[in-house]
Amino acid sequence: MNYKAICLISICTAAFNVNASDIEVCGELKQGELAILKNIPAEVETFSIGERIYPITEDGYAIVAFHRDEKNNLKLSANLADGSKQEYSLNIDPAKWDIQRINGVPQQKVTPDSSHDEEILREQKEVRQALQNMKQGDFWRQGFIIPVEGRISGNFGNQRIFNGTPKNPHTGTDIAAPEGTPVKAAADGIIILNGHNYFYSGNTVIIDHGQGLQTIYAHLKKANVQQGDIVRQGDVIGFVGKTGRATGPHLHWGASLNNVRFRPHSLLDINNKTCQILKGK
Ligand SMILES: [Zn+2]
């Protein structure tokens, strides 16, 4: 529930229940979603979930994302300047993931023989390195736009079955659009990967938006940027294609925070999410 709304209705009686360690969390506490932490006490230096460290912007915001398969009872730690920790419990709701059957994929893209090992390893290594970035900056604060308008042809998190063979769950959202449609940067950022001709993702661009948040654009016909470029929201970074493992032209739009893939459409209302108070223990 929105804490400010409670304040207006009940003349802030809820405020008596707020103490110094409480923080505000905005967004669905659900598998595959992104949430923003606000009103963070000054003595908090970083947050952590397990081994992952989440920094705080200079003006006091942090973002966290929940795995597709996140467990219900998640511990969020606020790491204080004096070395102590404040613990928060997050009850993560389960999401319902569809099963998507995709047929007509070239069989060598489903069960590749060992002659493709090297190129698959190159793709995995380059993408992994890009997603481990933790750059300064908070470009994400401006909000996000959809990079391409079109029909959603594959949801984030789908359990996918290619030519009858179960493969990994879908790490992004597929948006169908004609080949050559311009793909826009969803927000300002820095191009941290301009990957060519990957076995699965085809031509792939990754933009870093600061604080470990990246957006991923795959199966491009062609990129329109170079690694290291600074892009503004709406800039054309490439064109829709069907390179890599794709049965037709579409944009595979992905999002990653601190190496956790989440539903990219969760970015579109990043500054308008419903908030609730999180009580420290
Ligand atoms: Zn996809």
Residues whose N, C-alpha, C, O or C-beta is under 5 A from the ligand:
A	BS01	ZN	G172 T173 D174 H252
